[in-house]
């Protein structure tokens, strides 16, 4: 049981952090200075962006195989948001590929890339907020209808995640870029940090006014305060890194903040997977299914995926070149001679 809980937690956290920064770059794409900046921004994520989304597939697979009851409940509750999120991810993928093949209509694909990133991020934040607020459940089954997840708190969380991913994306670009792009992105770090801080304060006060049941966990489990403390320490070093104009400290510290927030939420939910209706034990698949998955996905697929991810990030470490044109797929060399730009 604990193996699959850990596998789900790790895959989800990796998706949030890794795909979070490239969704953040997509959001920041809207304020890029010129086409040269856009090329450099895409080059900063092009070797890894499609691989990052693999962790979303892994999380969905673990849910489907190891926790089918939770998978069914989440799909019933979030059918519309999930369709919107997947459509947005497809849109940004198509825009990433097609923008290289035109000049006159490139602005359409630029806008599509931004829109896909924003919608996917906002929807993810809304789903997180709906889980924290609590889904309408009756006898262990979702009973909220098509829009039972929608509310003020969930929309607030959607906006907050847009700021969070934009901060993560800006921190990634600072570490990968140089020259004027790095300077412009560095100037965005303070307001984005302030925006995330404001969201956390407003969300906490809003949760207190709603008297959410999950807030009682903080009184029942005082050790939960450890994770916000870790987040506060990371925020301090983030501000210090910004003041020192560090290349790599901002991304590490923002990632630590996301890890602390994720751990706080996960432990606040425990032992529930759908708070406060379905526990981990109630959600587990039959023992035979778990054993079958373990010998294939558990011992082979998950380690290989982790290894592949680590190798890719190691191979493409360091800063991007000053002048570069990202490839239509995930390779960073100039395809202009092979794919001439058309009107």
N, C-alpha and C positions, 0 to 999 in steps of 0.2 A: 504493500500500500504506500509506504513512505517513499519508495523509489519513484513511483509514478507521480506522487504529489511533488517531489523534488524536480522531476523531469518537466512537469507542467510549469512550475514556478520559474525554473531556469530558462526554458524556452520563451516564456512570456516576457520575462525581464530582458532577455537578449533582444527580443523583437522591439520592445519599447525603447531601449537605449540605441540600438543600431539603426532600426528603421526610423526612429525618432529624429536622429540628426539629419537623415537625408530628406525626410518630410519637412524638417525645419529649413533646410536649404531651399526646398521648393517654395516655401512660404516667403523666404527672403528674396527669392527670384523676382518678386514683384517690384522690389526697390533697387534692382541692379542698375548701375550707372549707364552701361552701354553694352553692346554685343560682346566686346572683349571680356568684360566682367562676367557676363552670362556664360561664356565658354569656359572660363576659369572655374566658375562655381560648379558647372556640370562636370568638369574634369576632376574636381575634388571628390565627387561621389560616384563617378561612372564605373570604377573598377569593382565597387562593392554594393551598389544600391539594389540590384536585383537579387543578390544573394541575401541581403538583409531581410527581404520579405519571406525567405524560406522559413524563418522562425515563426512566422504567422501560420504557415502550413503545418509546421511541427506541432504548434500548440493546438490547432484544430484537430490534428490526427490523434494526439494524446487524449484530448477531451472525448473524441468519438469512440476511441477504443477502450480507454480505461475508465472513463466517467460518462457513460452514455446518457444517464438521466440528466446530468447537468448540461450536456450538449443539446439534448432535446429541449430542455427548458430555456436555455439561452437563445436557441433559434426561434422558439415560439415567441419569446419576449422581444427579441431584437431583430426580427425578420427584416423589417424595413431599413433600420440603420445598417445592418450587415450588407444588404443589397446596395445601399448608397455608398458604403465604404469600399466594397469591392469594385463598383463601377468607377469610383474616383481613383482607385489604385490603377485600374486598367487605363483610364483616361490619361493619367500622368505618365504611364509607361509608353503609350502610343505617342504622346506629345514629345517625350524624350527622344524617341526614334525619328519621328517625322520632321522635327524642326530643322534638321540638317539638310533636308532635301528641297528647301524653298527659301527664297528671299522675300518676295512680295507678301506671302501669307505667313511668314514666320511668326508675326505677332499673334496670330490665332493660336498657334501651338504654344507660344510662351504663356499666353493667358490660360490655356488649358492645363499646362503644367502647374501653374500657381493654383488654379481652381481645384484641380485634383488633390493637391497637397493639403489645401485648406479644408476641403470637405472631409477627406479621410481623417485628418487630425481632429476636427471638430466632432465628428461622429464617434470616434474612439473616446474622446473626453466625455461626451454625453452618456455613453454606455457605462463608463466607470462611475460617473455621478449617479446614474440610476441604480447601480448595484449598492453604492454607499447609502443612498437614500432608502433603498429597500424596494424590491419588486412586489407588486400585488400577487400574493400567493394564497391559494385555498386548498387545504389538504395536500400540500406538497406539489401543487400544480399551478402554473402561471394562469392568472385570471384577469389580467389587466387590459386585454384587448390590444389592438394594433398600436395605440399610443400610450399604453400604460407606463412606458419608460420616460415619457416627456414631462418635463417640469422645469421650474426656475433653477433648482439646484443643479440638475443635469446640464442645462444650457450654460450655467456659470462654469461648470467643470470643462465643458467643451471649449469655451473661450480661454480658460486658464491653460489647457493643454496646448492650444495654439501658441500662447506666449512661451510655454515651457519648451516645446519643440523648436520654436524659432531661436530661443536662447541656446539650445543644444546645437542647432545647426550653425549658429554664429560662432560658437566656441570651436566647432569642428573646422570651419573655414579659416579661423584665425591660425590654427595649427597647420593647415594645408596650403595657405596662400602666402603671398609676399607682395611687396610694393604697395601701390595705391589701394588695391582691393583689400588687403589686410588692414590698412589704416581705416578705410571706410567701415569695414565690418567691426573693427575694434571700437569705433565710436558708437556702434549700436549696442554693445554689451551692457553699458550702464543702464540705459532706459529699459532694455529687456529684463535685466536683473531686477530692477525696481518694479516692473510690471508683474513678474512672477511673485515677488514678495507681497505686493498688494493683493494679488489673487489669493494667496495662502491665508492672509489675514481676513479678507472678506469671506472666503469659503468657511473658515473656522467659525466666524461670528454667525454666519448664516446657518451653519449646522447646529449651533447652540440654540438659535431661535426656533429651528424646526424640531428641536428635542429629538434628534435621531437616536435610534436605539444603539447604534454602533458607538456613539459617544460614551455610553455607559461602560464600554470596555476599558476606557482609560482609567476609570475608577477601580474596576475589577482587576486590572493588570497594570500596575504602575510602571512595570519594566518597559512598557511601550514607549515611555518618555525617552528611553535610550535612543531610539531611532530618530525622532525629531532633533535630539541633541546632536547626533551625528550629522544630520542635515544642516543644523546651525553652524557647526564647525566647518563643514564643507563650504557653506555660504561665506563664512569669514575668509577662508583661503581663496575662494573665488574672487571676492572683492580685492583681496591683496594681490592676486595674480593679475587682475585687470589693471590695478594701479602700477604694477611692475612691468606691464606690457609683455607678460609671459606668453610664449607660443602655445604651450601644451597644458599648463595648469588649469586654465578655464574649462577645457573640455573634461578633464578628469574630475574636477570639482562638481561640475553640473551633473556628470554621470553619477557621482556619489549622492547628490541630492535626489536624483531619480531612484536610486537603489534604496535610500532611506525611506522615501515616500512609499515605494512598492512594498518594502518589508513591513512598514507600519500598517498598511492596508491589509496585507496578507495575514499578519498575526492577529489583527483586529477581527478578521473574519473567522479564524480558526475556532472550532473544528468544522465550521460551515463553509460550503462552497457557494451556495446561494443563501446569503444571510436573510433571515434566520430561519430557514425552512428545510434545506437539504444539507446534511452533513457529508463529510468525506466518505464515511463507511456506507451511508445510504446510497451514495452515488456510484460506488465501485462496481465495475463489471464482474461477472463470475470469475472465480479463481482460475479456471481453465483458460479463459481469454487473456487474463493478465500474464499467465505463464507463457502462453503462445507468443504474445507480443514481446515479452522480455527477451526471448532468445533471438528474435529478429531485430525489432526496432530498438530494444533497450541495449543490447550488447554490440550491435553492428551499426545501425543507421545513426543513432544519436552521437556516438563517438566520432564517426566519420564526418558528420556534419560539423561538429565542433572543431575537428582537426582541419577540415577544409577552410572554415571561416578564419581560424587562426593563421593558416598559411597565407591566405589572400591578403589579410591585413598586414602581415609581416612583409610580403612581397611589395606591396604598394605603400609602404610607410614613407614618411618624408613629405616634402613640399612639392607641389605641382610646378611645372615650368611657367615662366612668365607668359609666353605665347604658346598656346596649345589649342587644338580643336578636338574635342572629345569625339570618340567614335560613336556611331549609331547604337552599338550594343554596349558591351562592358569592357572594350579594349581602348586604351587611350593612345591612338595614333591617328594621323590625319588620313581620312578616307576621301579627301576632296578630289583626288585624281580618279578614284573608282566610282564615287557617287557625286557627279557634278551637280551643283545646285541649280534647280530649275525655277522658273517663275510660275 
